[in-house]
Amino acid sequence: MVKTMFNKTFFGTELPIIQAPMAGVQDSALTIAVSNAGGLGS
């Protein structure tokens, strides 16, 4: 993955990864994992 200034400036993330909500299919573990990895978990 490419780290860009856009990610840092607009999203405050290290990587250009946004994890979208999946209505009841996932629990908080996926969101936490994505956030800890440098992406934007929601």
N, C-alpha and C positions, 0 to 999 in steps of 0.2 A: 504494500500500500504506500501511497505517496502522502507524506505529511506536507500540508500547504498552509500558507498564512490565512487563507480563507477559512479553514477549519478552526484555527485558533481565534480569529477575529469574530466570526459570526456564531459559532457554536461552542467555543471553548473546549474543543476536543482535540486529541492528538491525531485521530484517524478519521477519514471520511466515511464512517459507518453510522447509519441511523437505524435503530431497531424499532420497527413499528409495533404498536399494540396488536394483540391477536385474540381479543375477546374470549376469555375463558379457556383458551388452548394452552396458555403458559402461566407459570406462576412468577413470583418475583425473582427467582433464581436466574432466569435468562437476562432480565433487565440488569441485575447486579453484575453478572458476568460481562455483559457488553460494556457497561459503564467502567468497570475495573480494567477492561482491556483498552480503554481510551476512546470508545465510541459514545454515541448519544443514545442511552437507553430510555424508553418511555413506557 
